[in-house]
Amino acid sequence: MKLSVVLATYNEEKNLGSCLNLIKDIADEIVIVDGRSSDRTVEIAKKYGAKVIVADNPPIFHLNKQKAIDLALGDWILQLDADERVTPELKEEIRSAINNPLSANGYWIPRKNWFLGRFLTKGGQYPDYTLRLFRKGKGKLPCQSVHEQAVVEGEVGYLKNPLIHMADTSFRRYLRRWDRYTDLMASELKQESAQKDAVSKFYESLKFLFIKPTWWFLLTYLRHKGFVDSWQGFVFSFFSALRFPVGYLKYLKIYFFKK
């Protein structure tokens, strides 16, 4: 079975080489849709023999991921981000899965998330299952939300070996991603608000400013034992809870000043 590894990139020169170097021996083709990077991302991609298409860089970056999926010619698709790493153990498991005549149409892969100096083991962050491996024509991305998963037609199974996600190697990088996610949350709230009456909007304000951040922090830090991951666990729980009021305040700014 032929395997296509697909990515969407934007200014990933620091990550892309490490990602592609680990999958070059299992990929029958590498397809990358780049959002007009201003660094050496495209140059590095071509060094690894990737088929590169340069496109716009939309806020919902799943749009470019889906473009890469559509362009792939393999029997199977492995969709990665540039800051993810396929371990040797996962590589062998992928080989086995796609060459098994009784394989499912897709596979959830557990993911280990690197956060400010350590892998998060609690707080609901491991195993962080993500649906990244599927048969060509059986899986697609809805392209509606930043945290969405692929939708796969038919049976879906689970792999055992984790995908390494070097997401937040510095607090600066984390804040940059966090700012982008809260911008997208504000845009989604703006679209949804057009269908709501005044009472619903008032309840929504309470939910995003008070209820959801409190619930999320207690859920991740206490119930899911985020405190086990030292100060990194606290920072993760605090800022992931803070995204709700910040996203809502950004929505208010859009609603009142950029109608």
MARLOMAR-356687 format. One line per 2 residues: number of its first residue (from 0); their letters; for each residue y, x, z of N, C-alpha, C. Coordinates in steps of 0.02 Angstrom, whole numbers, plus 32768, in hexadecimal, padded with zeros to 4 digits. Layout:
NUM = a = Y:X:Z:Y:X:Z:Y:X:Z | ...
% end
This chain:
0 = mk = 7FC4:8029:8000:8000:8000:8000:803F:802C:8000 | 8070:8018:7FD8:80AE:803E:7FD4:80DE:8026:800B
2 = ls = 8101:8056:802A:8130:8046:805F:8176:8059:804A | 81A4:8029:804F:81EB:8036:8043:820F:8037:8087
4 = vv = 8233:806D:8094:825D:8072:80CF:82A5:8062:80BA | 82C3:8031:80DB:8306:801A:80C6:8337:801F:8100
6 = la = 8375:8031:80EF:83AA:8037:8121:83EC:801F:8104 | 8418:8009:8131:845E:8000:8121:8485:8032:814B
8 = ty = 84B3:8057:812C:84D6:808C:8150:8521:8087:8149 | 8544:80A6:8179:858C:80AF:8175:859F:80E8:81A3
10 = ne = 85B4:811F:8186:85C9:815B:81AC:8593:8171:81DE | 8558:817F:81C4:851F:8191:81EE:8507:81D8:81E1
12 = ek = 8534:8206:81CF:851F:824A:81BF:84FE:826D:81FA | 8510:825A:8238:84F3:827A:8272:84AC:8262:8281
14 = nl = 849A:8228:8268:845A:820A:8278:8428:8208:823E | 8441:8200:8201:8416:81EE:81C9:83E0:8222:81BB
16 = gs = 83F2:8262:81BC:83C2:8296:81AD:8386:8295:81DC | 8393:828D:821C:835C:828B:824E:832F:824F:8243
18 = cl = 834D:8216:8230:8327:81DA:8223:82F9:81E3:81E6 | 8316:81F9:81AE:82F0:81FF:8170:82BC:8236:8172
20 = nl = 82CA:826B:8196:829B:82A3:819A:8259:828D:81B9 | 825B:825C:81E6:821F:8246:8209:81F6:8214:81E0
22 = ik = 8213:81F6:81AD:81ED:81C3:8187:81E1:81D8:813E | 81FA:8212:812B:81F5:8226:80E4:81AD:822B:80CB
24 = di = 817E:823A:80F8:8139:8242:80E2:8112:8200:80E0 | 812D:81CA:80FA:810A:8189:80F5:812F:815A:80C6
26 = ad = 816C:816A:80B2:8193:813E:8087:8184:814D:803D | 816E:811B:8019:8166:8122:7FD1:81AA:811E:7FAE
28 = ei = 81DA:80FE:7FCF:821F:80FE:7FB7:824C:80F2:7FF3 | 828A:810A:7FEE:82BD:80FE:8021:82F8:80DC:7FFD
30 = vi = 830B:80A2:8016:8342:807C:7FF8:837A:8075:802C | 83B6:808C:8019:83EF:8089:8047:842A:8066:8026
32 = vd = 8444:8034:8048:8483:8015:8033:84B9:802F:8063 | 84E9:8053:8048:851D:8073:8070:855F:804D:8069
34 = gr = 8580:8042:80A1:85BE:801D:80A2:85FC:8048:8096 | 85FA:8071:8063:8632:809D:8050:8644:80CD:8089
36 = ss = 8613:80F3:809E:861D:8125:80D3:8651:8159:80BC | 8677:8172:80EC:86A9:81A5:80DE:8691:81EB:80F3
38 = dr = 8653:81EF:810C:8637:8230:811F:8600:8244:80EE | 85D0:826C:8103:859C:8287:80D6:855D:825B:80D4
40 = tv = 8561:821D:80EA:8526:81F2:80ED:8502:81EE:80AA | 8526:81DF:8075:8508:81D6:8033:84E8:8217:801B
42 = ei = 850B:824E:8026:84F0:8290:8013:84AE:829F:8036 | 84AA:8290:8075:846D:829C:809C:8435:826F:8083
44 = ak = 8446:822F:8075:8414:8200:805D:83F5:8218:801C | 841E:8230:7FEE:8405:8248:7FAD:83DC:8288:7FB5
46 = ky = 83EB:82AF:7FE7:83C4:82EC:7FF5:837B:82DA:8003 | 8370:82A0:8020:832C:8289:802F:830F:825D:7FF8
48 = ga = 832F:825D:7FBE:8315:8237:7F85:831F:81ED:7F8A | 834C:81D6:7FB3:8357:818E:7FBC:8379:816F:7F7F
50 = kv = 8368:8132:7F72:838D:810A:7F42:83C9:80ED:7F67 | 8406:8100:7F54:8442:80EE:7F79:846D:80BE:7F51
52 = iv = 8480:8087:7F70:84AE:8057:7F52:84EB:8053:7F7F | 8526:805E:7F64:8564:805B:7F8B:8582:8015:7F83
54 = ad = 8590:7FF5:7FBC:85AB:7FB1:7FBC:85E2:7FAC:7FEF | 85FD:7F70:7FF9:862E:7F65:802E:860B:7F6A:8071
56 = np = 8632:7F6D:80A7:8617:7F72:80EB:8629:7F33:8112 | 8602:7EFD:810A:8614:7EBD:812A:860A:7EC0:8175
58 = pi = 8630:7E96:819B:8627:7E94:81E4:85DF:7E83:81F8 | 85C0:7E54:81D6:8579:7E46:81E2:8551:7E77:81B7
60 = fh = 853F:7EB0:81D6:8520:7EE6:81AF:84D9:7ED6:8199 | 84BD:7E9E:81B1:847C:7E88:8199:847F:7E77:814E
62 = ln = 84BA:7E67:8135:84C0:7E59:80EE:84AC:7E95:80C3 | 84C1:7ED0:80D8:84AD:7F0D:80B4:8464:7F1E:80BF
64 = kq = 844B:7F0F:80FB:8403:7F1A:8107:83DA:7EEE:80D9 | 83EF:7EAF:80D0:83C9:7E82:80A4:83CD:7E99:805B
66 = ka = 8407:7EB4:8047:840C:7ED0:8003:83D9:7F07:7FF8 | 83D2:7F32:802B:83A1:7F68:8025:8359:7F4D:8022
68 = id = 834B:7F19:8049:8309:7EF9:8048:82FC:7EDC:8002 | 832E:7EBB:7FE6:8325:7E9C:7FA4:8318:7ED0:7F6D
70 = la = 8334:7F0C:7F75:832D:7F40:7F42:82EC:7F67:7F48 | 82CA:7F61:7F80:828D:7F87:7F8C:8255:7F6F:7F5F
72 = lg = 822A:7F9E:7F4A:81F4:7F8F:7F1C:81AF:7F95:7F3C | 81AB:7FAC:7F7A:816B:7FB6:7F9A:8148:7F76:7FAE
74 = dw = 8108:7F7D:7FBF:80E1:7F43:7FD7:80F7:7F30:801E | 810E:7F61:8044:8124:7F56:8088:816B:7F72:8091
76 = il = 8191:7F53:80BF:81D5:7F68:80CF:81D7:7F80:8118 | 81F3:7FBB:8123:8204:7FD1:8167:824F:7FD8:8169
78 = ql = 826F:7FAC:818F:82B8:7FAC:8193:82CE:7FD3:81D1 | 82F7:8006:81C7:830E:8031:81FE:8359:8034:8200
80 = da = 8373:804A:823A:83B8:805E:8241:83BA:80AA:8245 | 83F2:80C7:8232:83F6:8110:822F:83EC:8132:8273
82 = de = 83FA:810E:82A9:83F3:812C:82EC:83AE:811E:830A | 837E:810A:82E1:833B:80FE:82F9:830C:8135:82E1
84 = rv = 82D7:8142:8308:82A8:8178:82FA:8261:815E:82FE | 823A:816A:82C9:81F3:8157:82C8:81CA:8191:82E2
86 = tp = 81A7:8186:8319:817E:81BA:8337:813E:81C4:830E | 811D:81FE:8315:80DD:8208:82F2:80A9:81D2:8301
88 = el = 80A8:81BB:8340:8078:8188:8353:8087:8146:8330 | 80C6:8134:832D:80D9:80F6:830B:80CD:80FC:82C0
90 = ke = 80D9:8136:82A5:80CD:8142:825E:8084:8134:824B | 8056:814D:8274:800F:8143:8266:7FFC:80F9:826F
92 = ei = 801B:80D8:829F:800D:8091:82AA:8026:8068:826F | 805F:807A:8253:807A:8057:8218:804B:8061:81DD
94 = rs = 8035:809F:81D3:8005:80AD:819C:7FC8:8081:81A2 | 7FAD:807D:81DE:7F70:8057:81EA:7F7C:800C:81DD
96 = ai = 7FB5:7FF3:81F3:7FC4:7FAC:81EC:7FCB:7F97:81A4 | 7FF0:7FBD:817D:7FFE:7FA7:8138:7FC1:7FB1:810A
98 = nn = 7F92:7FDB:811E:7F56:7FE6:80F5:7F1A:7FBE:810D | 7F25:7F95:813F:7EF0:7F6A:8158:7EEF:7F28:8130
100 = pl = 7EB8:7F18:810E:7EB7:7EDB:80E5:7EBF:7E9B:810E | 7EB6:7EA0:8150:7EBE:7E65:817C:7F02:7E65:819F
102 = sa = 7F31:7E8D:8186:7F73:7E92:81A7:7F97:7E4F:81A7 | 7FC1:7E46:81DA:7FF0:7E0E:81DC:8026:7E19:81A8
104 = ng = 8053:7DEA:81A0:808A:7DF1:8170:80C5:7E19:818C | 80C6:7E22:81CE:80FD:7E48:81EC:80E9:7E60:8231
106 = yw = 8110:7E90:824C:80FF:7EAC:828D:813F:7EB7:82B7 | 813B:7EA0:82F5:816D:7EB2:8327:815F:7EF9:833F
108 = ip = 8193:7F21:8346:818D:7F65:835E:81B4:7F6D:839F | 8194:7F85:83D5:81BA:7F91:8413:81EC:7FCA:8408
110 = rk = 8226:7FC4:8428:825A:7FF6:841E:8272:8011:8461 | 827A:8053:8466:8296:8074:84A1:82DE:8087:8493
112 = nw = 830C:806E:84BD:8353:8077:84B2:8370:80AF:84DE | 838D:80E1:84BD:83AE:8118:84E0:83F5:8103:84F2
114 = fl = 8406:810A:8532:8448:80F3:854A:8466:8126:8579 | 8497:814B:8561:84BF:817A:858A:8494:81AB:85B2
116 = gr = 8461:81C7:8592:843C:81FC:85B3:83F6:81EC:85C9 | 83DF:81AD:85BF:839B:819B:85D2:8385:815F:85AB
118 = fl = 8343:8155:85A7:8328:8118:858A:832A:80E1:85BF | 8343:80A7:85AC:8342:806F:85DA:82FC:8053:85DE
120 = tk = 82E3:804B:861B:829F:8032:8626:829E:7FEC:8642 | 82D7:7FD5:865D:82DC:7F93:867C:8317:7F6E:865E
122 = gg = 832D:7F39:8681:8366:7F13:8669:8357:7EEA:862A | 8316:7EDF:861D:8303:7EBA:85E1:8308:7EE4:85A2
124 = qy = 830E:7F26:85A9:8319:7F51:856F:82DB:7F76:8557 | 82A3:7F6D:8579:8265:7F89:8560:822A:7F5E:8577
126 = pd = 81FD:7F4D:854A:81FF:7F5D:8502:8230:7F2F:84DD | 825C:7F4C:84B8:828E:7F27:8492:8271:7F1A:844C
128 = yt = 8249:7EE6:8446:8225:7ED9:8407:8254:7EC7:83CE | 8248:7EE5:8395:8270:7ED8:8359:8242:7ED1:831D
130 = lr = 824F:7EA1:82F2:8222:7E91:82BA:823A:7EB8:827C | 821C:7EF2:8270:8234:7F20:823D:8203:7F2F:8205
132 = lf = 81C4:7F1D:820D:8191:7F2E:81DB:8174:7EED:81BF | 8179:7EE2:817E:815F:7EA5:8160:814F:7EAF:8116
134 = rk = 8125:7E82:80FD:8112:7E85:80B7:814E:7E73:808B | 8153:7E93:8052:8186:7E83:8021:8181:7E39:800D
136 = gk = 81B9:7E15:8010:81BB:7DCF:7FFE:81AA:7DA0:8036 | 8193:7DBB:8070:8181:7D90:80A9:81B5:7D92:80E1
138 = gk = 81E4:7DC1:80DF:8215:7DC6:8114:825C:7DCB:80FA | 828B:7DB0:811F:82D1:7DB4:810D:82FD:7DAF:814B
140 = lp = 833C:7DC2:8145:836C:7DBD:817A:8399:7D81:816E | 83A4:7D56:81A0:83D0:7D1D:8197:8419:7D2F:8187
142 = cq = 842E:7D6B:819E:8473:7D83:8191:84A8:7D55:81AE | 849D:7D3F:81EC:84CB:7D12:820C:84E6:7D2C:824F
144 = sv = 84BF:7D58:8270:84D3:7D6F:82B2:84C2:7DB9:82BA | 84E9:7DDB:82E3:84E1:7E23:82EA:849E:7E36:830C
146 = he = 8483:7E0B:8337:8446:7E1C:835B:8409:7DF7:8341 | 840C:7DDD:8304:83D5:7DB6:82E9:8399:7DE3:82D8
148 = qa = 835F:7DC3:82D3:8322:7DE4:82BE:830E:7DCB:8279 | 82E4:7DF1:8258:82CA:7DDB:8217:829F:7D9D:8221
150 = vv = 829C:7D75:81ED:8271:7D3A:81EC:8237:7D48:81BD | 81FA:7D42:81D5:81BF:7D53:81AE:8194:7D15:81A4
152 = eg = 8180:7D0B:8167:8154:7CD3:8156:810C:7CE5:8166 | 80EA:7CBA:818C:80A4:7CC6:819A:8099:7CEB:81DD
154 = ev = 805D:7D07:81E4:8049:7D27:8223:8070:7D67:8231 | 8083:7D6F:8270:80A7:7DAB:8286:8081:7DCA:82C1
156 = gy = 8078:7E0C:82BE:8055:7E2F:82F4:8083:7E5E:831A | 8066:7E88:8344:808C:7EB6:836E:806E:7EFD:8368
158 = lk = 8099:7F2E:835F:8084:7F74:8364:808D:7F8C:83AC | 806C:7FC2:83BD:806C:7FDA:8402:809C:8014:840E
160 = np = 80A4:8040:83DC:80CC:807D:83E7:8116:806E:83DA | 8142:8089:8405:8189:8076:8401:81B0:809B:83CA
162 = li = 81E2:8079:83B2:8216:8095:8387:824D:80AF:83B5 | 8263:80ED:83AA:8296:810B:83D5:82DB:80F9:83B9
164 = hm = 8305:80DD:83E3:8349:80C8:83CF:837C:80F3:83F4 | 839A:8123:83D0:83CC:814F:83EE:8411:812F:83E7
166 = ad = 8418:80F4:8405:8452:80CA:83F9:8492:80E5:8417 | 848F:80F4:8457:84CD:8103:847C:84C8:8148:849C
168 = ts = 84D4:817B:8474:84D1:81BF:848C:8510:81D4:84B1 | 8545:81AD:84AA:8583:81B9:84CF:85A4:8177:84DE
170 = fr = 85CE:8175:8512:85F0:8137:8524:8621:8123:84ED | 863E:8153:84CC:866C:8144:8495:8649:811F:845D
172 = ry = 860D:8135:844B:85E7:8113:8417:85D4:80CD:842D | 85C0:80C7:846D:85AE:8085:8486:85EA:8055:8483
174 = lr = 8624:806B:8498:865F:8040:8497:8672:802C:844F | 8668:805A:8420:8677:804A:83DB:864A:8012:83C2
176 = rw = 860A:8015:83D1:85DB:7FE0:83BD:85EA:7FA0:83E4 | 85F8:7FA6:8423:8607:7F6D:844E:8645:7F48:8435
178 = dr = 8678:7F6D:841F:86B4:7F4F:8404:86A5:7F28:83C4 | 867A:7F44:839A:8668:7F22:835B:8642:7EE2:836A
180 = yt = 8614:7EE3:839A:85ED:7EA8:83AB:8619:7E70:83C7 | 864A:7E83:83F2:8675:7E4F:840E:86A4:7E32:83D9
182 = dl = 86B7:7E5A:83A7:86DD:7E40:836E:86B5:7E0B:8349 | 8674:7E1A:833D:8649:7DEA:831B:863E:7DAC:8344
184 = ma = 8638:7DB3:8385:8631:7D79:83B1:866E:7D4C:83AC | 86AA:7D6B:83AA:86E8:7D44:83A4:86EA:7D1E:8362
186 = se = 86D4:7D3E:832D:86D4:7D1C:82EB:86A4:7CE1:82EB | 8669:7CEA:830A:8639:7CB3:830E:8654:7C79:8337
188 = lk = 8676:7C88:836E:8694:7C54:8397:86CA:7C2E:8371 | 86F0:7C52:8349:8724:7C32:8321:8706:7C00:82EF
190 = qe = 86CF:7C13:82CF:86AE:7BE6:829F:8691:7BA9:82C2 | 8673:7BB4:82FD:8653:7B7C:8321:8686:7B4D:833F
192 = sa = 86C1:7B65:8351:86F3:7B3C:8374:870D:7B02:834A | 8709:7B09:8308:8722:7AD4:82DB:86FB:7A94:82E4
194 = qk = 86BD:7A97:82FC:8692:7A5D:8303:8693:7A40:834A | 86BD:7A5A:8377:86BB:7A46:83BD:86FA:7A21:83D2
196 = da = 86F0:79F1:8400:872A:79CD:841C:8747:79F3:8457 | 877C:79D8:8475:879F:79FB:84AB:8774:7A06:84E8
198 = vs = 8749:79D5:84F9:871E:79DC:8534:86EB:7A14:8529 | 86CE:7A16:84EE:869E:7A4A:84DE:86BD:7A8F:84DF
200 = kf = 86FB:7A94:84C7:871E:7AD4:84C7:872D:7AEB:850E | 873E:7ABB:853A:874C:7ACD:8580:870C:7AE7:85A1
202 = ye = 86D4:7AC5:8596:8695:7ADC:85B2:8682:7B20:8596 | 8690:7B2A:8557:8681:7B6B:8538:86A9:7BA3:8559
204 = sl = 86E7:7B95:8569:8711:7BC9:858A:86F3:7BDB:85CD | 86DD:7BA9:85F4:86BE:7BB8:8635:867E:7BE0:862C
206 = kf = 8658:7BCD:85F9:8618:7BEE:85EE:8621:7C38:85DD | 8650:7C47:85AF:8658:7C8C:8599:8681:7CB7:85C9
208 = lf = 86AF:7C98:85EE:86D8:7CBF:861C:86B7:7CCB:8660 | 868B:7C9C:8675:8670:7CA1:86B9:8623:7C9B:86BC
210 = ik = 8608:7C66:869D:85C1:7C57:86A6:8594:7C8C:8685 | 859D:7C97:8644:8571:7CC5:8620:8575:7D0D:8639
212 = pt = 85B1:7D29:8646:85B2:7D6F:865F:8590:7D76:86A3 | 859B:7D45:86CF:857B:7D49:8711:852F:7D43:870B
214 = ww = 8519:7D11:86E4:84D1:7D07:86DA:84B1:7D45:86BA | 84D1:7D62:8687:84B3:7D9A:8664:84AE:7DD8:8692
216 = fl = 84E1:7DE5:86B9:84DF:7E1F:86E5:84A7:7E17:8719 | 84A3:7DDC:8738:846F:7DD1:876A:8429:7DD4:874A
218 = lt = 8423:7DBB:870D:83E3:7DBC:86EA:83CC:7E03:86DC | 83F8:7E2B:86BE:83E4:7E6E:86A8:83E2:7EA0:86E2
220 = yl = 8412:7E9C:870F:8416:7ED0:8744:83E9:7EC1:877F | 83E1:7E81:8791:83B8:7E70:87CB:8373:7E57:87B7
222 = rh = 836F:7E1F:8792:832E:7E03:8782:8304:7E33:8758 | 8322:7E53:8726:82FD:7E81:86FB:8304:7ECA:8712
224 = kg = 831D:7ED3:874F:831C:7F14:8772:8341:7F4C:874D | 837B:7F3B:8730:83A3:7F6F:870F:83B8:7FA6:873E
226 = fv = 83BB:7F97:877F:83CF:7FCA:87B1:839E:8005:87B3 | 8361:7FFB:879A:8330:8032:8799:8348:806A:876B
228 = ds = 8370:8059:8738:8387:808B:8708:83C8:80AD:871D | 83D1:80B4:875F:8409:80DA:877C:844D:80BD:8765
230 = wq = 847F:80E8:8760:84C2:80D0:874E:84C4:80B7:8706 | 8498:80D2:86DB:8496:80B9:8696:8482:8070:8694
232 = gf = 8454:805C:86C1:8440:8016:86C4:847A:7FE9:86D8 | 84A3:8001:8707:84DD:7FD9:871C:8510:7FD3:86E3
234 = vf = 851F:800B:86C2:8550:800B:868C:8539:7FDC:8654 | 84F8:7FE0:8643:84DF:7FB4:860E:84E6:7F6B:8621
236 = sf = 84D0:7F59:865E:84D4:7F13:8673:851C:7EFB:8676 | 8549:7F25:8690:858E:7F11:8698:85B0:7F05:8655
238 = fs = 85AA:7F35:8627:85CD:7F2E:85E7:85AC:7EFA:85BA | 856A:7EF3:85BE:854B:7EBE:8595:855E:7E79:85AF
240 = al = 856B:7E73:85F1:8585:7E34:860C:85CE:7E2A:85F9 | 85F4:7E61:85F9:863B:7E5D:85EA:8649:7E48:85A2
242 = rf = 8617:7E50:8576:8623:7E3E:8530:8633:7DF4:8526 | 861C:7DC9:8554:8629:7D82:854C:8673:7D71:8557
244 = pv = 8692:7D84:8590:86D9:7D75:8596:8705:7D9B:8564 | 86F3:7DD9:8554:871B:7DFF:8524:8716:7DDE:84DF
246 = gy = 86DA:7DCB:84CA:86D3:7DA8:848A:86FA:7D68:8489 | 86FA:7D43:84C1:871F:7D04:84C3:876B:7D0F:84C1
248 = lk = 8783:7D42:84E3:87CB:7D51:84E1:87E0:7D67:849C | 87B5:7D8C:847A:87C4:7D9F:8434:87C6:7D61:8408
250 = yl = 8799:7D31:8415:879A:7CF2:83F0:87DB:7CCD:83FA | 87F4:7CCA:8438:8834:7CA9:8446:886D:7CCA:8420
252 = ki = 886A:7D0C:841D:889E:7D30:83F8:889D:7D1D:83AE | 8860:7D19:8392:885A:7D04:834C:8872:7CBC:8343
254 = yf = 885E:7C90:8372:886C:7C48:836C:88B7:7C3A:836F | 88D8:7C5B:839E:891E:7C4B:83A8:894F:7C74:837E
256 = fk = 893A:7CAF:8369:8969:7CDA:8346:8958:7CEA:82FE | 891A:7CD9:82E9:8906:7CEA:82A5:88E7:7CAF:8282
258 = k = 8900:7C74:828F:88E5:7C38:826E:88F3:7C3C:8223
% end
